[in-house]
């Protein structure tokens, strides 16, 4: 119950209270797992994973890494005995740890985590694509981002494209759930194509991503408006689009003073305007 309450509070951005719940649950599960590891290790690993996610999102990187590593050790042991039951949990923690290691710029370790998660999700998705294709696509996209940031653009492109193919299929069946992921992967591909001077493909991915972002922003401004105007600025800065919307973009970003993404984008616009006074 403490674990479930922690999840609820975390989703409601009540970080301190969520952390308190997880830590209290953790203490109980540790005591239970000492006496009966077979019955309680899976619950202990789940709470460690949840607490790791909360700490990572709150930028408490060292503590998050410690939680993920402990969850990973338990889930590896569980998956060794019963892969069918526990491989999905193992892959989830590997993916989470990969994200955290990427934040810490531990590139090779992050890559190892993602690739191990990818192997598990490929096997799971072969047997049950409906259940595991979303996880497979998410890990492909995460690995693509890591490789792109590490200048391994050729391999990053392969992973992005595979993720894109999966998200297209998912979005056909459930656009409401998967259009945001489809837009994100198209956005990633547009940036990659621009970097490797493939203007035609960059334009194509940009246009499709922009169309999706616009629809998403109209339906849910607080969640998607920043991403939409970010895409617009990419078109202006990189693809030579008309800068007529710059003032409207700035006004939109100023509606979100607490967003680090909005602040960063406003700084980039300011620098661009200083470099392009006649634009």
Order of alpha helices (4+ residues) and beta strands (2+ residues): alpha-alpha-alpha-alpha-alpha-alpha-alpha-alpha-alpha-alpha-alpha-alpha-alpha
